[in-house]
Amino acid sequence: MRFQQTSKVLMLAVLSACASAGATSSQAPRVVPTAPMHSADDTPDEIAVRALIVAYVGAEGANASVTRDKKEAADRAALLANTAKSGDETFSSLVTSYSDHAPLADPGEIGARLRRDSTILPPEAVAAVFRLEPLAISDPIETSMGYIIMMRTADPPEGPSVVSARHILISYKGAKRAAETVTRSKTEALAHAEEVLAEVRKEGADWVSIAQANTDEPGAHDGGNLGTFGRGQMVGPFERAVFALKPGDISDIVESPFGFHIIQRYK
C-alpha cells in the first residue's frame, strides 16, 4: 500500500511537470511495453472497452482548458500508458483523474460496449482495441481527438444484445428522483415490493392494472413499459437482472438507487 501511494505521488508530480509551461517534455519516459495483440478476425463483433484521451491545443473536441501542445500530449500519454500497464493504478481511476474528456458514456462495471462499425471513437482507436486481448491496454494511439489509450476489458456477457421489458418501481423517501409524495421508508418500500411481486406472479394476474396501482415511476400509464433497449442503457443492477431473464420471466426484487424494481421481460 505504501509503495502504491508513493508511486501515485511520483506520477502526479511528473504529470504536473509535463503540464507546466517550462516542462522539458523531451525527458518524459517514452518506453511503453507492447500490448498483447492478435488478429482482429479472432475477436467478436462487440467487445467492452474503456478509453483515456490526452488532448492538445487544436485536437478535435479539446476543451478550452487544454493548453499543452502535441509533443507534450504524446509524452503525457506515454507516461499514463506505462502507469496503466504497471498496475500501480487501475485504468478506471486513471480515466477519472487524467482523461481530458470521456467519449464513452456511462461505461458501467465492465466498460462500454463497442462494435467494429462504431463511430463513437476515431477509426484508428476502434481498430487498435479490437486487436487487443481481453484485459490488455494499448499503446497511445494518435488520432484527431488526441492520443487515446484503450483498454479492452472482460468480454461482454453472453446473451441478447437487446431486450423488451416493463417494470414496477417501488420507491422510498430519499431514493434517487423519488417524488415528494413518496413518504414510505426503505424498509416499508421493500415490504411493499414483496407484496406486489407475489401479486404479479399469481396465475392470471393483470400486470398493467397492478403496475398502475403501485408503481412510483412518473408517467407510467402503460404498465411501466420500457420498450426495447440495449445493454448499457440502464443502471447496473437493473441491466444485470433484465438481461438474465428469459421472455415471459418476472424477476426477483431488484434494488437500484431509484428504489425496488419488479421486472418482466416480454421479448
Secondary structure, DSSP 4 states (H G I P E B T S, - for coil): -HHHHHHHHHHHHHHHHHHSTT--GGGS----PPPPB--GGGS-SEEEEEEEEE--TTSTT--TT----HHHHHHHHHHHHHHHHHTSS-HHHHHHHH-S---SS--TTT-EEEETT--SS-HHHHHHHHTBPTT-BPPPEEETTEEEEEEE-SPPPSS-SEEEEEEEEE--TTSTT--TT----HHHHHHHHHHHHHHHTSTT--HHHHHHHH--STT--SSSEEEEEETTSS-HHHHHHHTTPPTT-B---EEETTEEEEEEE--
